[in-house]
């Protein structure tokens, strides 16, 4: 028996990176969860309007839009935050938190070199997802027109959407295409097993357009055997330039049968080809600032300075959710004040009888109108302060609009049939809440982000 002291269990203090205050995080989560409840409640109100009259299709489509594009994505976001791991598992995630397409390709080289290699191999850089490109892809799908730069939906890896994506349209069809998304690996990050790569990618083949199994949204359906698309990408690159190298990690992941974020079955043998484009000249499309870093930490000081300057400039650009909240708040005044004034005016005769005097009824009516106007002006003011990057204003705006929605919905759940104007008012209010509780709005109004971008008032 050893004469040394027996081992003791010692737990050293763990250094934890700075995190948001627990109270702020809890409040954000409460707002997000309650907004989901309100969206489902609004869906029930709309569903109650469905009958066998001429409005059947209108209300049925409205109900589908609410459930597919607002309610179910929020519900998935809440649930997946609990049970889907946030670390690298060889799978991307959708913006709703669902497991997306598997990572099945890796690259070594700069972003500019990847652009050059993909373009030389006949691939087309996809447009970013924005209002214009979204309208264009809807139009091309409905009319059956070619759109070879059609955007691809965002998938998340390392906490960020793809840096860029490439595609090849098939026979001019907007519903069929080869496509591949690219993500820059974090500095110093290694693949499981200790392999170093600069980029990871996910390649799949869109075979048709259909409905997502999990959200009921219109989406592209992919071919199940993603290994065929993976090999097509690597073979097209190797064929285009002999300077491109390739090595293959067998059994990178366990071969499996699973589903992606749209509910499509995917199968793979688990191999990961690593494509080296480092010998190519950087002659492709100029990459975005985040792609300009040289690989393996060889960026010079001038490049780093330029990147930081451009990053600060981009940080001042407000997200769409913040702008939408402001515009919708203004629009809500036009709907809500008009509807509530009409309601008050319709009660004018009853008020005169109740108060016994026309003058008293008129005074009460104008006080009520002024109160309604001030309430909505307060919503606009809070939205403007949120637009300026104030987190407290966003919280107050969310709480204020939520209270308004609860009071409106309480009148209509299972009882009174709402007018079209009332439905529009509730719908706009929910969109305001949806925008203000989004992740982009949340990030914009953090004390170290949104406020830092605004000059001192």
ZIMOMO-V519802 format. One record per residue. PSI is psi in whole degrees, 0 to 359 (999 if undefined). OMEGA is omega in radians with two decimals (none if undefined). Layout:
<<PSI | OMEGA> <PSI | OMEGA>>
This chain:
<<138 | -3.11> <144 | 3.13> <355 | 3.13> <162 | -3.14> <145 | 3.11> <153 | -3.12> <147 | 3.11> <145 | 3.10> <116 | 3.13> <130 | 3.13> <107 | 3.14> <157 | 3.10> <134 | -3.14> <129 | 3.09> <120 | -3.12> <133 | 3.13> <155 | -3.14> <131 | -3.13> <161 | 3.06> <155 | 3.13> <137 | -3.11> <323 | -3.13> <320 | 3.12> <317 | 3.12> <317 | 3.14> <318 | 3.14> <317 | 3.11> <317 | -3.13> <323 | 3.11> <314 | 3.11> <315 | -3.11> <315 | -3.12> <317 | -3.11> <327 | 3.08> <324 | 3.09> <319 | 3.10> <316 | -3.14> <322 | 3.14> <315 | 3.10> <321 | 3.12> <319 | 3.11> <323 | 3.07> <321 | 3.11> <318 | 3.13> <317 | 3.12> <319 | -3.14> <327 | 3.14> <343 | -3.14> <349 | -3.10> <123 | 3.05> <190 | -3.07> <26 | 3.07> <189 | -3.11> <346 | -3.13> <0 | -3.07> <308 | -3.07> <318 | -3.11> <309 | -3.09> <328 | 3.09> <318 | 3.10> <319 | 3.10> <318 | 3.13> <317 | 3.11> <317 | 3.14> <319 | -3.13> <313 | -3.09> <314 | -3.02> <321 | -2.99> <349 | 3.12> <304 | -2.98> <304 | -3.08> <319 | 3.07> <321 | 3.11> <319 | 3.13> <317 | 3.10> <322 | 3.14> <319 | -3.13> <312 | -3.06> <317 | -3.10> <335 | 3.07> <339 | -3.12> <316 | -2.96> <350 | 3.11> <125 | -3.10> <148 | -3.13> <353 | -3.13> <172 | -3.05> <124 | 3.10> <17 | -3.13> <13 | 3.12> <142 | 2.99> <174 | 3.07> <148 | 3.06> <170 | 3.10> <342 | 3.09> <358 | 3.13> <353 | 3.14> <153 | 3.06> <129 | -3.10> <212 | -3.10> <146 | 3.09> <149 | 2.98> <119 | -3.08> <10 | 3.06> <151 | 3.05> <154 | -3.10> <146 | 2.94> <132 | -3.09> <174 | 3.14> <167 | 3.09> <319 | 3.13> <323 | 3.12> <325 | 3.07> <318 | 3.09> <315 | -3.13> <317 | -3.11> <316 | -3.10> <319 | -3.12> <322 | 3.09> <331 | 3.14> <4 | 3.06> <14 | 3.12> <154 | -3.10> <132 | 3.10> <127 | -3.11> <145 | 3.07> <151 | 3.04> <158 | 3.12> <115 | 3.05> <183 | -3.08> <316 | -3.09> <311 | -3.11> <328 | 3.11> <317 | 3.09> <320 | -3.11> <319 | -3.11> <328 | 3.06> <315 | 3.13> <318 | -3.14> <325 | 3.13> <318 | -3.12> <323 | -3.09> <354 | 3.14> <28 | -3.11> <155 | 3.11> <142 | 3.04> <85 | -2.98> <350 | 3.09> <23 | -3.08> <139 | -3.13> <157 | 3.03> <148 | -3.10> <149 | -3.13> <134 | 2.95> <151 | -2.99> <134 | 3.02> <140 | -3.05> <30 | 3.09> <12 | -3.10> <154 | 3.05> <166 | -3.13> <146 | 3.12> <323 | 3.08> <171 | -3.13> <151 | 3.08> <158 | -3.11> <164 | 3.00> <118 | 3.13> <147 | -3.11> <114 | 3.07> <34 | 3.11> <14 | -3.11> <127 | 3.11> <348 | -3.09> <347 | -3.13> <131 | 3.14> <153 | 2.91> <140 | 3.07> <155 | -3.09> <133 | 3.11> <149 | -3.10> <139 | 3.04> <135 | 3.05> <133 | 3.11> <144 | 3.09> <152 | -3.13> <128 | 3.11> <0 | -3.10> <140 | 3.13> <146 | 3.01> <157 | 2.99> <130 | -3.05> <354 | 3.06> <11 | 3.14> <138 | -3.12> <128 | 3.04> <161 | -3.11> <329 | -3.09> <149 | 2.96> <154 | -3.07> <158 | 3.09> <117 | -3.10> <129 | 3.08> <166 | -3.13> <120 | 3.07> <122 | -3.09> <341 | -3.12> <178 | 3.06> <136 | -3.14> <196 | 3.13> <140 | 3.08> <138 | 3.13> <330 | -3.02> <330 | -3.09> <349 | -3.11> <14 | 3.09> <154 | 3.04> <127 | -3.07> <169 | 3.03> <142 | 3.06> <133 | -3.06> <157 | 3.06> <139 | -3.02> <319 | -3.07> <88 | -3.09> <345 | 3.10> <329 | 3.12> <316 | 3.11> <320 | 3.08> <312 | -3.11> <328 | 3.10> <318 | 3.12> <309 | -3.09> <321 | -3.13> <324 | 3.13> <325 | 3.11> <314 | 3.14> <325 | -3.13> <330 | -3.05> <333 | -3.07> <125 | -3.11> <346 | 3.14> <349 | 3.13> <131 | -3.13> <163 | -3.14> <135 | 2.94> <158 | -2.95> <126 | 3.04> <105 | 3.09> <147 | 3.10> <35 | 3.06> <318 | 3.03> <161 | 3.11> <134 | 3.06> <136 | -3.05> <166 | 2.97> <128 | -3.10> <192 | 3.07> <151 | 3.08> <189 | -3.06> <338 | 3.09> <1 | -3.14> <5 | -3.13> <139 | 3.09> <136 | 3.06> <141 | 3.07> <149 | 3.13> <155 | 3.08> <355 | 3.05> <2 | 3.13> <152 | 3.13> <104 | 3.02> <136 | 3.06> <114 | -3.07> <128 | -3.11> <113 | 3.11> <17 | -3.06> <341 | -3.13> <356 | -3.10> <149 | 3.01> <148 | -3.12> <74 | -3.04> <10 | -3.11> <194 | 3.09> <137 | 3.14> <121 | -3.09> <163 | 3.07> <160 | -3.09> <323 | -3.12> <345 | -3.11> <355 | -2.97> <352 | -3.12> <139 | 3.04> <152 | -3.13> <159 | 3.08> <30 | 3.00> <31 | -3.09> <14 | 3.14> <140 | 3.09> <173 | -3.03> <320 | -3.12> <318 | 3.14> <317 | 3.14> <316 | 3.13> <317 | 3.13> <319 | 3.13> <316 | -3.13> <317 | 3.14> <315 | 3.14> <325 | 3.13> <319 | 3.12> <320 | 3.12> <316 | -3.13> <330 | -3.11> <335 | 3.12> <351 | 3.13> <121 | -3.10> <144 | 3.10> <159 | -3.11> <325 | -3.10> <323 | -3.14> <315 | 3.11> <319 | -3.13> <320 | -3.14> <320 | 3.13> <312 | -3.12> <317 | -3.13> <327 | 3.10> <320 | 3.09> <318 | 3.13> <326 | -3.12> <332 | 3.10> <317 | -3.13> <321 | -3.13> <308 | -2.98> <314 | -3.11> <317 | 3.13> <313 | -3.13> <319 | -3.10> <328 | 3.07> <318 | 3.10> <321 | 3.12> <318 | 3.13> <321 | 3.14> <324 | 3.12> <336 | 3.13> <5 | -3.05> <317 | -3.14> <317 | 3.12> <323 | 3.14> <322 | -3.14> <319 | 3.10> <323 | -3.11> <318 | -3.10> <345 | 3.11> <2 | -3.11> <134 | 3.12> <323 | -3.13> <316 | 3.12> <321 | 3.12> <318 | 3.13> <317 | -3.14> <317 | 3.12> <321 | 3.13> <314 | -3.12> <327 | 3.06> <317 | 3.12> <318 | 3.11> <317 | 3.13> <321 | 3.12> <317 | 3.12> <316 | -3.13> <317 | -3.14> <322 | 3.14> <317 | -3.12> <327 | 3.05> <326 | 3.08> <321 | 3.09> <317 | 3.13> <318 | 3.14> <316 | 3.14> <322 | 3.08> <323 | 3.10> <318 | 3.10> <325 | 3.04> <319 | 3.08> <328 | 3.11> <355 | 3.06> <21 | -3.08> <118 | -3.10> <319 | 3.14> <320 | 3.11> <321 | 3.11> <317 | 3.10> <314 | -3.14> <321 | 3.12> <316 | 3.12> <312 | -3.12> <317 | -3.10> <313 | -3.12> <325 | 3.10> <317 | 3.10> <319 | 3.10> <319 | -3.13> <319 | 3.14> <316 | -3.13> <324 | 3.12> <313 | -3.08> <329 | -3.14> <334 | -3.14> <335 | -2.93> <344 | -3.12> <108 | 3.04> <9 | -3.11> <261 | -3.05> <138 | 3.10> <121 | -3.10> <153 | 3.04> <169 | 3.10> <321 | 3.11> <319 | 3.12> <318 | 3.09> <318 | 3.12> <319 | 3.13> <315 | 3.11> <322 | 3.13> <317 | 3.11> <318 | 3.11> <319 | 3.12> <323 | 3.10> <325 | 3.07> <313 | 3.12> <317 | -3.14> <316 | -3.14> <317 | -3.06> <336 | 3.13> <6 | 3.12> <161 | -3.13> <323 | -3.13> <321 | 3.08> <322 | 3.12> <317 | -3.13> <324 | -3.10> <326 | -3.06> <16 | 3.01> <149 | -3.08> <333 | -3.09> <3 | -3.10> <281 | -3.03> <314 | -3.08> <326 | -3.10> <339 | -3.06> <345 | -3.03> <144 | 3.08> <160 | 3.13> <132 | -3.10> <999 | none>>
